[in-house]
Amino acid sequence: MPPPTLLLIAVQLALAAYAQPGAAPAARINHHRVTNTASPAPEPGAENQPLPSLVEGLRSPSDWQNRRRPEILAFWTRLLGKLEPARGDRKWFGDIRKARILDTQEFEHYTRIRLDLPIEKDFYQSHLLLLPKNQGPGPFPAVIAWTSTTPDFTQPELWWGQWLARHGYVVLTSWSFIRHYRDDSSYRKNTAGDKLRARFGHWLPMAKMVHDARRQAEYLRSLKQVDRRRLGFIGFSLSAKAALYIAAFAPEFHATVSLDPHIAINGGTNWFAPWYLDWLRPYPAIPTPEHTILSMLNPDAARPGFEHDHHELLALAAPRPFLLIGGRGDCEDCGGDSDDLQSWGYVNRAREVYALLGVPDRLQFVLTRDGHHANGPEIDPAWQAFFERWLKSPTAPR
């Protein structure tokens, strides 16, 4: 059998030979076509451009870990502003364990606790905590489950939490801060983003979501019912976007499910929005106003397709298990919010990194025909089997 590096080269050559739209899923390596008419970067012809390989020139896993990965991590950290509060801003964060318990309900298979957690000292966020009951002493694996743009923080209990709690998982439901932040600010008119900048300076909302999830993980790990070595995250739509960044930058999470984020950074959805990546705001560390997040993502204005894209974040999650679920497996280029056949390019490029590390099966992509929904006849078996294999199983990686 050829050594891993030769296998990777063979895979890359095979992918390059079939890298056009319409190719078989395993051969796709191209960008999404840009279908969102509100995008600040229309990028005509992007779908004809290959995503850059992340393993080109690498010979071993140590090359990835010691050379290429730090470069990618440094770029995205700079783009996001920071991954955690600056030293002077840590005064705003206290003991996350000081929860306010509001009420408790008992069900057949789990206990439901409504509580508020001090994400910041002056900002308590609403949550549901579901604790397995009559299923042994634990400790149990735990999953943080965020809602999407429209429902409130309790909805993940119905989507995923009831099943998880009945099958021996602790569950903490919540929502992104852009849905409900200090003084009831939100993504509407970007009031949540304004408050974030006013207090913390340049800290993009996507990075703040990562930090919030890490705070929630800290709380869960303080509970005796939780196995701190087995934490997962699941999100749909808005929170599927958060899931991608959490998988890349929050190593506390051992398995992550992202359900229809539309993985392409410039495809059919709105990663450019001020409450996500804020593409057009001048970048504060660069004095010339024409430099923005957009200019950092694509430094070559003459070439369609971004130099940096979300296959890099999928790769940063390696070797931890990650599941991407798409709602439109029935079409080539569906537009809208759902991941479709074109999303294979991002998974395939990231899977080259997983393959270099010897764990290609830990990056999974399941395309369904269930549409842009949190549940469905094809969606539910996918995330359930993923958590059972990679979070609950005694043989799952820790």
C-alpha positions as CSV (number, residue, x, y, z in Angstrom):
1,M,0.0,0.0,0.0
2,P,1.4,3.5,-0.9
3,P,2.5,5.8,2.0
4,P,-0.1,8.4,3.2
5,T,1.6,11.3,1.3
6,L,1.5,9.4,-2.0
7,L,-2.2,8.5,-1.4
8,L,-2.9,12.2,-0.8
9,I,-1.2,13.2,-4.0
10,A,-3.2,10.6,-5.9
11,V,-6.4,11.9,-4.4
12,Q,-5.6,15.5,-5.3
13,L,-4.8,14.5,-8.9
14,A,-8.1,12.6,-9.1
15,L,-10.0,15.6,-7.7
16,A,-8.3,18.0,-10.0
17,A,-9.3,16.0,-13.0
18,Y,-13.0,16.2,-12.1
19,A,-13.1,19.6,-10.4
20,Q,-15.9,21.0,-12.6
21,P,-19.5,21.6,-11.5
22,G,-21.6,18.5,-12.1
23,A,-18.7,16.2,-11.1
24,A,-19.3,13.3,-8.7
25,P,-19.4,14.4,-5.0
26,A,-16.1,12.8,-4.1
27,A,-14.4,14.8,-6.9
28,R,-15.7,18.3,-6.2
29,I,-13.2,20.9,-5.0
30,N,-14.7,24.1,-6.3
31,H,-16.2,27.2,-4.7
32,H,-20.0,27.7,-4.5
33,R,-21.6,29.9,-7.1
34,V,-22.7,33.2,-5.5
35,T,-26.4,33.3,-5.5
36,N,-27.1,35.9,-2.7
37,T,-27.9,39.1,-4.5
38,A,-27.1,41.1,-1.4
39,S,-23.5,39.9,-1.3
40,P,-21.0,42.7,-1.4
41,A,-18.8,40.4,-3.6
42,P,-20.8,38.9,-6.5
43,E,-17.8,36.9,-7.6
44,P,-19.0,35.8,-11.1
45,G,-17.5,32.5,-12.1
46,A,-16.5,31.5,-8.5
47,E,-17.9,28.1,-9.1
48,N,-15.3,27.5,-11.8
49,Q,-12.4,28.2,-9.4
50,P,-10.9,25.4,-7.2
51,L,-10.6,25.9,-3.4
52,P,-7.0,26.1,-2.5
53,S,-5.5,22.9,-1.1
54,L,-4.4,22.9,2.5
55,V,-2.1,20.0,2.3
56,E,-0.1,20.9,-0.8
57,G,3.6,20.8,0.1
58,L,3.0,18.9,3.4
59,R,4.7,15.5,4.0
60,S,3.4,14.5,7.4
61,P,0.9,15.2,10.2
62,S,3.6,17.2,12.0
63,D,3.9,19.5,8.9
64,W,0.2,20.3,9.4
65,Q,0.3,20.7,13.1
66,N,3.6,22.7,13.3
67,R,3.5,24.7,10.1
68,R,0.3,25.0,8.1
69,R,-2.3,24.9,10.9
70,P,-0.6,27.7,12.9
71,E,-0.6,29.9,9.8
72,I,-4.3,29.4,9.2
73,L,-5.1,29.8,12.9
74,A,-3.2,33.1,13.0
75,F,-5.0,34.4,9.9
76,W,-8.5,33.7,11.3
77,T,-7.6,35.0,14.7
78,R,-6.5,38.3,13.1
79,L,-9.6,38.4,11.0
80,L,-11.9,37.8,14.0
81,G,-10.1,40.4,16.1
82,K,-9.5,38.0,19.0
83,L,-10.8,34.6,20.2
84,E,-11.2,35.7,23.8
85,P,-11.4,38.9,25.7
86,A,-8.3,41.1,26.1
87,R,-6.7,41.0,29.5
88,G,-8.3,44.3,30.5
89,D,-11.8,43.1,29.5
90,R,-11.7,40.0,31.7
91,K,-13.3,42.0,34.4
92,W,-16.6,41.6,32.7
93,F,-16.5,37.8,33.2
94,G,-17.1,36.2,36.6
95,D,-18.0,32.7,37.9
96,I,-20.2,31.0,35.3
97,R,-21.2,28.5,38.0
98,K,-23.4,31.1,39.7
99,A,-26.6,30.0,37.9
100,R,-30.0,31.4,38.8
101,I,-32.4,28.4,39.0
102,L,-35.9,29.6,38.0
103,D,-38.0,26.4,38.0
104,T,-37.7,22.6,37.8
105,Q,-40.0,20.1,36.1
106,E,-39.8,16.3,36.3
107,F,-40.5,14.1,33.2
108,E,-40.2,10.3,32.8
109,H,-36.7,10.3,31.4
110,Y,-35.2,13.6,32.4
111,T,-35.3,16.6,34.7
112,R,-35.9,20.0,33.0
113,I,-34.4,23.0,34.8
114,R,-34.9,26.5,33.5
115,L,-32.0,28.7,34.6
116,D,-30.0,31.9,33.8
117,L,-26.2,31.8,33.4
118,P,-23.9,34.9,33.9
119,I,-22.3,34.9,30.5
120,E,-21.0,38.3,31.5
121,K,-21.3,39.8,35.0
122,D,-24.1,42.0,34.0
123,F,-25.7,39.7,31.4
124,Y,-27.6,36.6,32.4
125,Q,-28.6,34.4,29.4
126,S,-31.6,32.1,29.4
127,H,-31.1,28.3,29.2
128,L,-32.7,25.0,29.7
129,L,-30.8,22.2,31.4
130,L,-32.0,18.7,30.8
131,L,-30.6,16.0,33.1
132,P,-31.1,12.3,32.4
133,K,-33.2,10.4,34.9
134,N,-33.5,6.7,35.7
135,Q,-30.6,6.0,33.4
136,G,-27.8,5.2,35.8
137,P,-25.6,7.4,37.9
138,G,-23.5,9.0,35.1
139,P,-21.5,11.0,34.5
140,F,-23.1,11.5,31.0
141,P,-22.0,13.0,27.8
142,A,-23.3,16.5,27.3
143,V,-24.5,18.5,24.3
144,I,-25.0,22.3,24.0
145,A,-27.9,23.0,21.6
146,W,-28.6,26.5,20.2
147,T,-31.7,27.7,18.5
148,S,-31.8,29.4,15.1
149,T,-33.0,32.9,14.1
150,T,-36.7,32.7,14.9
151,P,-37.5,30.4,17.8
152,D,-36.5,31.1,21.4
153,F,-33.9,29.3,23.5
154,T,-36.3,26.5,24.5
155,Q,-36.9,25.2,21.0
156,P,-33.8,22.9,20.8
157,E,-35.4,20.8,23.5
158,L,-38.1,19.7,21.0
159,W,-35.6,19.5,18.0
160,W,-32.9,17.4,19.7
161,G,-33.0,17.7,23.5
162,Q,-35.8,15.3,24.3
163,W,-34.2,12.5,22.2
164,L,-30.7,13.2,23.7
165,A,-31.9,13.3,27.3
166,R,-33.9,10.1,26.9
167,H,-30.8,8.5,25.5
168,G,-28.4,9.4,28.3
169,Y,-27.1,12.9,27.4
170,V,-27.1,16.1,29.5
171,V,-28.4,18.9,27.3
172,L,-28.0,22.7,27.7
173,T,-30.2,24.7,25.3
174,S,-29.5,28.3,24.5
175,W,-29.2,30.9,21.7
176,S,-26.6,33.1,20.2
177,F,-26.1,36.5,21.8
178,I,-27.2,38.2,18.6
179,R,-30.7,37.0,19.4
180,H,-30.7,38.4,22.9
181,Y,-27.9,40.5,24.4
182,R,-27.6,43.2,27.1
183,D,-30.5,45.6,27.3
184,D,-32.5,43.3,25.0
185,S,-30.3,44.2,22.0
186,S,-30.3,41.8,19.1
187,Y,-29.1,41.4,15.5
188,R,-32.0,43.7,14.4
189,K,-30.3,47.0,13.4
190,N,-27.1,45.4,14.7
191,T,-27.7,46.7,18.2
192,A,-26.1,43.6,19.7
193,G,-23.0,44.2,17.5
194,D,-22.8,47.8,18.5
195,K,-22.9,46.9,22.2
196,L,-20.2,44.2,21.6
197,R,-17.9,46.7,20.0
198,A,-18.6,49.4,22.6
199,R,-17.5,47.2,25.4
200,F,-14.8,44.9,23.9
201,G,-13.5,46.7,20.8
202,H,-12.8,44.7,17.6
203,W,-14.3,41.3,18.3
204,L,-16.4,40.0,15.5
205,P,-19.8,38.5,16.5
206,M,-18.8,35.0,15.3
207,A,-15.8,35.0,17.7
208,K,-18.0,36.2,20.6
209,M,-20.3,33.2,19.9
210,V,-17.4,30.9,20.3
211,H,-16.5,32.4,23.6
212,D,-20.1,32.2,24.9
213,A,-20.1,28.5,24.0
214,R,-16.9,28.0,25.9
215,R,-18.4,29.7,28.9
216,Q,-21.4,27.3,28.7
217,A,-19.0,24.4,28.4
218,E,-17.2,25.6,31.5
219,Y,-20.5,25.5,33.3
220,L,-21.4,22.0,32.1
221,R,-18.0,20.7,33.1
222,S,-18.6,21.9,36.7
223,L,-21.6,19.6,37.0
224,K,-21.2,16.2,38.6
225,Q,-23.6,14.7,36.1
226,V,-21.4,15.6,33.1
227,D,-18.4,13.7,31.8
228,R,-16.1,16.6,31.0
229,R,-14.3,14.5,28.4
230,R,-17.4,14.2,26.2
231,L,-18.9,17.5,25.2
232,G,-20.8,18.1,22.0
233,F,-22.5,21.0,20.2
234,I,-25.4,21.1,17.7
235,G,-26.9,24.0,15.9
236,F,-29.2,24.8,13.0
237,S,-29.1,27.7,10.5
238,L,-27.8,30.7,12.6
239,S,-26.4,28.3,15.2
240,A,-25.0,26.0,12.5
241,K,-22.8,28.9,11.5
242,A,-21.8,29.2,15.2
243,A,-21.1,25.5,15.2
244,L,-18.5,25.8,12.4
245,Y,-16.5,28.4,14.4
246,I,-17.0,26.6,17.7
247,A,-15.6,23.4,16.1
248,A,-12.6,25.3,14.8
249,F,-11.7,27.4,17.9
250,A,-13.2,25.7,21.0
251,P,-11.2,22.5,21.7
252,E,-13.5,21.7,24.7
253,F,-16.0,20.3,22.2
254,H,-15.3,16.8,21.1
255,A,-18.0,16.4,18.4
256,T,-19.9,19.0,16.5
257,V,-23.0,19.0,14.3
258,S,-23.7,21.9,12.0
259,L,-27.1,21.6,10.4
260,D,-27.5,23.6,7.2
261,P,-25.1,26.6,7.7
262,H,-24.5,27.0,4.0
263,I,-20.8,26.3,4.4
264,A,-19.5,28.6,1.6
265,I,-18.4,31.9,3.0
266,N,-19.8,33.6,-0.1
267,G,-22.6,31.6,-1.6
268,G,-26.3,31.7,-1.0
269,T,-26.5,33.0,2.6
270,N,-25.4,36.0,4.6
271,W,-22.0,35.5,6.3
272,F,-21.2,39.1,5.3
273,A,-23.9,40.5,7.6
274,P,-22.7,42.9,10.4
275,W,-24.0,40.4,13.1
276,Y,-21.7,37.6,11.7
277,L,-18.5,38.7,10.0
278,D,-19.2,42.4,9.2
279,W,-17.4,42.3,5.8
280,L,-17.5,46.0,5.0
281,R,-16.5,47.7,8.3
282,P,-13.0,49.1,8.1
283,Y,-10.6,46.9,9.9
284,P,-9.3,48.8,12.9
285,A,-5.8,47.4,12.9
286,I,-5.1,48.7,9.4
287,P,-5.2,52.5,9.0
288,T,-6.4,52.7,5.4
289,P,-10.2,52.6,5.3
290,E,-10.4,50.4,2.2
291,H,-9.1,47.5,4.2
292,T,-12.0,45.4,5.5
293,I,-12.7,41.8,6.3
294,L,-13.7,41.4,2.7
295,S,-10.3,42.6,1.5
296,M,-8.6,40.2,3.9
297,L,-10.7,37.2,2.6
298,N,-9.8,37.9,-1.0
299,P,-6.7,39.9,-1.5
300,D,-6.8,39.5,-5.3
301,A,-9.7,41.5,-6.7
302,A,-9.0,40.2,-10.3
303,R,-9.7,36.5,-9.3
304,P,-13.2,35.2,-8.6
305,G,-13.4,33.0,-5.5
306,F,-12.0,33.8,-2.1
307,E,-8.4,33.0,-1.2
308,H,-9.7,32.1,2.3
309,D,-12.8,30.1,2.9
310,H,-14.6,27.9,5.3
311,H,-12.8,24.7,4.3
312,E,-10.0,26.2,6.4
313,L,-12.2,26.2,9.5
314,L,-13.3,22.6,8.9
315,A,-9.7,21.7,8.7
316,L,-8.9,23.6,12.0
317,A,-11.4,21.3,13.7
318,A,-9.4,18.2,12.8
319,P,-8.9,15.6,14.2
320,R,-12.1,16.1,16.2
321,P,-15.3,14.7,14.6
322,F,-17.5,17.1,12.7
323,L,-20.8,16.5,10.9
324,L,-22.2,18.8,8.3
325,I,-25.8,18.2,7.3
326,G,-27.2,19.8,4.2
327,G,-30.9,20.1,3.3
328,R,-30.7,20.2,-0.5
329,G,-29.1,17.0,-1.8
330,D,-31.4,17.1,-4.8
331,C,-29.8,19.9,-6.7
332,E,-26.5,21.3,-8.1
333,D,-26.9,24.9,-7.1
334,C,-30.0,25.6,-5.1
335,G,-29.2,29.1,-3.8
336,G,-30.7,30.0,-0.4
337,D,-29.6,28.9,3.0
338,S,-29.2,25.1,2.4
339,D,-26.0,23.2,1.7
340,D,-26.3,21.4,-1.6
341,L,-24.0,19.4,-3.9
342,Q,-21.6,22.3,-4.3
343,S,-20.8,22.1,-0.6
344,W,-18.8,18.9,-1.3
345,G,-15.9,21.0,-2.4
346,Y,-15.4,22.4,1.1
347,V,-15.7,19.0,2.8
348,N,-13.3,17.4,0.3
349,R,-10.6,20.0,0.8
350,A,-10.9,19.7,4.5
351,R,-11.0,15.9,4.4
352,E,-7.5,16.0,2.8
353,V,-6.3,17.3,6.2
354,Y,-8.3,14.7,8.1
355,A,-6.8,12.1,5.8
356,L,-3.3,13.4,6.4
357,L,-3.9,13.0,10.1
358,G,-5.2,9.4,9.5
359,V,-8.8,10.0,10.5
360,P,-10.8,10.8,7.3
361,D,-14.0,9.2,8.7
362,R,-14.2,11.8,11.4
363,L,-15.3,14.5,8.9
364,Q,-18.8,13.6,7.6
365,F,-21.2,15.3,5.2
366,V,-24.8,14.0,4.9
367,L,-26.9,15.6,2.2
368,T,-30.7,15.2,2.7
369,R,-33.8,16.2,0.8
370,D,-35.4,17.5,4.0
371,G,-34.9,21.2,3.1
372,H,-33.8,24.0,5.5
373,H,-35.2,22.4,8.7
374,A,-33.8,21.3,12.1
375,N,-35.5,17.9,11.8
376,G,-36.5,15.5,9.1
377,P,-36.6,11.8,8.1
378,E,-33.0,11.9,6.8
379,I,-31.7,14.6,9.2
380,D,-32.5,13.0,12.5
381,P,-30.9,9.6,12.0
382,A,-27.7,11.4,10.9
383,W,-27.1,13.5,14.0
384,Q,-28.3,10.8,16.3
385,A,-25.9,8.2,14.9
386,F,-23.1,10.8,14.9
387,F,-23.4,11.6,18.6
388,E,-23.9,7.9,19.5
389,R,-20.6,7.0,17.7
390,W,-18.4,10.0,18.5
391,L,-19.7,11.2,21.8
392,K,-21.4,8.4,23.7
393,S,-19.5,5.3,22.6
394,P,-16.8,4.1,25.1
395,T,-14.4,3.8,22.1
396,A,-15.0,7.4,20.9
397,P,-11.8,9.6,20.8
398,R,-11.2,11.8,23.9
